[in-house]
């Protein structure tokens, strides 16, 4: 798995915002104040690149900001990156806060594109290389598994309130099909991990940790490629399990977790729940925190943070749980 690098780009000469939909891409370029609309298709992406390249001396002098829209933005982002253009994908709420700070409450595709261009110009967002194809496909499988698990939960809930035999038969048949699909996807995920030497090593290290099983390991491999490559503070912030200060003057407010990668945080939280039974280090931490007055859920978040810190150090040092003292010293 390639190392994820983060670079702070040189100041571009052209800042571009692109508002993405399933059918069209609306853009605005600054400082030239050029607007454009193309289809969100390979032909439209080529037209977009043809329109952008003449605006600067080098492709790398152009920086584009696109909001994450559930995957609709990925094809055009890949096309722009391959053309040598700087591309940053940002969370929509960041741009919305930026727009409100500028007094812009109205929303249209053209307005959104212009605000994205202003955001691109004023906020120096780090340029992070887009994930390679192997990782993108792995994430697609993880997402599909999550969708199937959600579908099964819905069908299970329906079964509890269904009494007609024919309807129950249909529910059971559908749930059996979902179980089969989940199993097939898990087999494919594990095959891909085994075929990737780096992923396989990370998986072996992660699953040596009491309470971390195959699915938590898959989520960390798929959605946290920075694992073992950044320090404990950075990894906590990436996942969103590091408490954020909430102080003002002499008042010390309660710490809360904000943002981060929801998929990873959810997986770690479930591992934290399991750790209260299987992991002595986490169990001791939980007991100490709750005894000191911390609420159970807050204590579990702290346990999840502890688990993340430990496995991050283990992956960095390529050390199994049973062969190291990282669990005690982290």
ChimeraX attribute file (.defattr): number of C-alpha atoms within 10 A of each C-alpha:
attribute: neighborCount
match mode: 1-to-1
recipient: residues
	/A:1	13
	/A:2	9
	/A:3	9
	/A:4	13
	/A:5	10
	/A:6	10
	/A:7	10
	/A:8	10
	/A:9	15
	/A:10	10
	/A:11	13
	/A:12	17
	/A:13	17
	/A:14	24
	/A:15	25
	/A:16	30
	/A:17	29
	/A:18	28
	/A:19	26
	/A:20	23
	/A:21	14
	/A:22	12
	/A:23	11
	/A:24	16
	/A:25	25
	/A:26	22
	/A:27	27
	/A:28	26
	/A:29	26
	/A:30	19
	/A:31	14
	/A:32	12
	/A:33	12
	/A:34	14
	/A:35	16
	/A:36	15
	/A:37	17
	/A:38	16
	/A:39	18
	/A:40	20
	/A:41	15
	/A:42	12
	/A:43	10
	/A:44	17
	/A:45	20
	/A:46	17
	/A:47	14
	/A:48	22
	/A:49	16
	/A:50	12
	/A:51	12
	/A:52	20
	/A:53	18
	/A:54	10
	/A:55	18
	/A:56	13
	/A:57	11
	/A:58	13
	/A:59	20
	/A:60	20
	/A:61	19
	/A:62	24
	/A:63	27
	/A:64	27
	/A:65	27
	/A:66	27
	/A:67	23
	/A:68	17
	/A:69	16
	/A:70	7
	/A:71	9
	/A:72	15
	/A:73	20
	/A:74	17
	/A:75	14
	/A:76	23
	/A:77	21
	/A:78	17
	/A:79	17
	/A:80	22
	/A:81	18
	/A:82	10
	/A:83	15
	/A:84	15
	/A:85	21
	/A:86	24
	/A:87	26
	/A:88	22
	/A:89	19
	/A:90	15
	/A:91	11
	/A:92	14
	/A:93	11
	/A:94	11
	/A:95	21
	/A:96	18
	/A:97	13
	/A:98	18
	/A:99	21
	/A:100	11
	/A:101	10
	/A:102	10
	/A:103	9
	/A:104	14
	/A:105	11
	/A:106	9
	/A:107	12
	/A:108	9
	/A:109	17
	/A:110	19
	/A:111	18
	/A:112	24
	/A:113	27
	/A:114	25
	/A:115	24
	/A:116	30
	/A:117	28
	/A:118	22
	/A:119	21
	/A:120	25
	/A:121	23
	/A:122	11
	/A:123	11
	/A:124	13
	/A:125	18
	/A:126	14
	/A:127	18
	/A:128	16
	/A:129	16
	/A:130	16
	/A:131	15
	/A:132	12
	/A:133	9
	/A:134	12
	/A:135	18
	/A:136	15
	/A:137	15
	/A:138	20
	/A:139	19
	/A:140	12
	/A:141	18
	/A:142	20
	/A:143	14
	/A:144	15
	/A:145	20
	/A:146	14
	/A:147	12
	/A:148	18
	/A:149	17
	/A:150	12
	/A:151	15
	/A:152	20
	/A:153	12
	/A:154	12
	/A:155	16
	/A:156	15
	/A:157	11
	/A:158	14
	/A:159	18
	/A:160	9
	/A:161	9
	/A:162	13
	/A:163	10
	/A:164	9
	/A:165	9
	/A:166	10
	/A:167	13
	/A:168	16
	/A:169	12
	/A:170	12
	/A:171	18
	/A:172	15
	/A:173	12
	/A:174	15
	/A:175	21
	/A:176	13
	/A:177	14
	/A:178	18
	/A:179	14
	/A:180	12
	/A:181	16
	/A:182	20
	/A:183	13
	/A:184	12
	/A:185	16
	/A:186	18
	/A:187	12
	/A:188	14
	/A:189	22
	/A:190	16
	/A:191	12
	/A:192	17
	/A:193	20
	/A:194	14
	/A:195	11
	/A:196	12
	/A:197	12
	/A:198	13
	/A:199	20
	/A:200	17
	/A:201	14
	/A:202	25
	/A:203	23
	/A:204	16
	/A:205	20
	/A:206	27
	/A:207	18
	/A:208	17
	/A:209	20
	/A:210	20
	/A:211	22
	/A:212	24
	/A:213	16
	/A:214	15
	/A:215	16
	/A:216	23
	/A:217	20
	/A:218	24
	/A:219	21
	/A:220	22
	/A:221	24
	/A:222	23
	/A:223	19
	/A:224	16
	/A:225	17
	/A:226	17
	/A:227	23
	/A:228	20
	/A:229	16
	/A:230	14
	/A:231	14
	/A:232	20
	/A:233	11
	/A:234	14
	/A:235	22
	/A:236	22
	/A:237	18
	/A:238	19
	/A:239	24
	/A:240	21
	/A:241	28
	/A:242	24
	/A:243	16
	/A:244	14
	/A:245	12
	/A:246	11
	/A:247	11
	/A:248	8
	/A:249	5
	/A:250	6
	/A:251	8
	/A:252	10
	/A:253	11
	/A:254	10
	/A:255	13
	/A:256	14
	/A:257	16
	/A:258	13
	/A:259	12
	/A:260	16
	/A:261	15
	/A:262	14
	/A:263	18
	/A:264	23
	/A:265	24
	/A:266	15
	/A:267	19
	/A:268	28
	/A:269	21
	/A:270	16
	/A:271	23
	/A:272	28
	/A:273	20
	/A:274	17
	/A:275	23
	/A:276	20
	/A:277	12
	/A:278	16
	/A:279	18
	/A:280	13
	/A:281	16
	/A:282	25
	/A:283	18
	/A:284	12
	/A:285	17
	/A:286	25
	/A:287	14
	/A:288	13
	/A:289	17
	/A:290	15
	/A:291	11
	/A:292	9
	/A:293	9
	/A:294	15
	/A:295	11
	/A:296	14
	/A:297	13
	/A:298	16
	/A:299	19
	/A:300	26
	/A:301	24
	/A:302	22
	/A:303	27
	/A:304	26
	/A:305	24
	/A:306	23
	/A:307	25
	/A:308	24
	/A:309	21
	/A:310	23
	/A:311	28
	/A:312	24
	/A:313	20
	/A:314	25
	/A:315	19
	/A:316	15
	/A:317	12
	/A:318	16
	/A:319	19
	/A:320	19
	/A:321	18
	/A:322	12
	/A:323	9
	/A:324	13
	/A:325	13
	/A:326	18
	/A:327	19
	/A:328	8
	/A:329	7
	/A:330	15
